[in-house]
Amino acid sequence: MKDFLIFGKDINTWLIYVLIFFGITLLAFGWVWLSGFLVDMQSGKSIKQPWE
């Protein structure tokens, strides 16, 4: 089981790829959230909670 390959790559390589993918996804989500928050703050309207 030591030389088990998935599409020609070992499991450690796939784990690194997944961590890079999750990191990029986290940065993209943070950028979208922050840019939306800044647009809402600059619009001058009060920010309402979802339950209001």
N, C-alpha and C positions, 0 to 999 in steps of 0.2 A: 504494500500500500504506500510505500515511501515514494515511488516514482509515478504516482497517480496524476494524470494530466487531463485537463479540461480544455478542449480546443487547442491543444498543443502547449498549454501553459500550466505551471503548477499552481497549487492553491494559494501559496504566499503571494504570487504575482496578482492573482485575482483579488485578494484581500487589499492589496495596495491600490489597485484600480478602484475598488469600491470606496475606500477611504477618500481618495481624490475626488470621486464623483460626489460623495456626500459633502465634502468640503466646498466644492463649487456650488452645489445646490444650496447649502447654507448661506454662502455669500450672496447668491442671487436672491434668495428669499429676504435676507436682511436689507439688501439694496432696494427692493421693491417696497418693503415695509417702511423703511426710512424715508424714501422719496415721497411716498403717499402721506406719511405723517407730516413732512415738511410742507407739502402742498396744502394740507388741511390747516396747518398752523398759520400759513401766510394768507389764507383766504379770508381770515377775519371772522369766520363763523365759529360759533361755539361747537366743540366736539362733544357729541352726545354718546352716551353709552348705548349698546345694542338693545337694552331692555327699556329704554325711554321712548 
